[in-house]
């Protein structure tokens, strides 16, 4: 019987190991994508960032980043979730789904709205939708149907907005 996959804090593995997994799944062009541009300079939300290990092998990763959602009437903190990745040979084992559950549970404790760029049919099960993101301005091209938002009750993030790395945010305390 195979050993179970362990889900640990993101800082449990070397950053290079995560970079290699991301490169193998998304290629080096991943650094030029809109989500990467949004993450640039943003502090990682450590309590909501996880890795999946099978023994010594990294088989999955998810990270969360603190941004400021900037609306003409003010600014609010928001989490950018991603990238979410599972090793290509481990697809179908629900590693990505478990990483999502863990990350969202931590982000819910922080009462943060969460945005991501991804496939709506996959992420809808966690309450993500493109319903309120149509007027958002991003630092690169994006398919509007893939710009998704999930927000706690009482949060409203509608209308035109842009994003910036969270000013002065301490990722460890985020």
C-alpha positions, 0 to 999 in steps of 0.5 A, a space after each residue: 500500500 502506498 504511503 499517504 500524501 502529506 499536506 504541509 505548510 508551503 515553507 516545508 520545501 525548497 522554493 526551487 522544488 516548487 519552481 521546478 514543479 510549476 515549470 514542468 506543468 506550466 512552462 517558463 512562459 508562466 512568468 509572463 501570465 497575468 496571474 504572475 504579474 499580479 503576484 509580483 511584489 505581493 506578500 505570500 499569505 503563509 497560513 494559506 499556502 501548502 504543499 503536498 508531499 509523497 515521501 520526499 517527492 513534491 506532488 502538489 502546491 498552492 499559494 495565496 497572495 495578499 493584494 489590495 483591491 483598489 476601487 474608486 471609493 477605496 481599497 480592500 484586502 483580497 487574496 489571489 489564489 494560485 498557482 494550484 498545481 499537482 504533479 502530472 503523474 498524480 492527476 485524478 488523485 484529488 491532490 489539487 482539491 485537497 490543497 484548495 480545501 486547505 487554502 480556502 479554510 485558512 482564507 475563510 478564517 481571515 475573512 478575505 475575498 479570494 480571486 483566481 484565474 482558472 476554469 469556472 466549471 472546476 472552481 465553481 464547486 468552491 463558490 467561485 464565479 465571474 459574476 462580479 469581475 467584468 470591470 476589473 483592470 488587470 496587468 495583462 490579458 485575461 479571459 473574463 470568464 476565467 477571472 473568478 471571485 469567491 467572497 465571504 458574506 457581507 463583502 461587496 467587490 463590484 464595479 471597476 477596480 485594479 490591483 496592487 500588492 498589499 502595502 505594508 502587509 506582513 505575509 506571516 501575519 496576513 
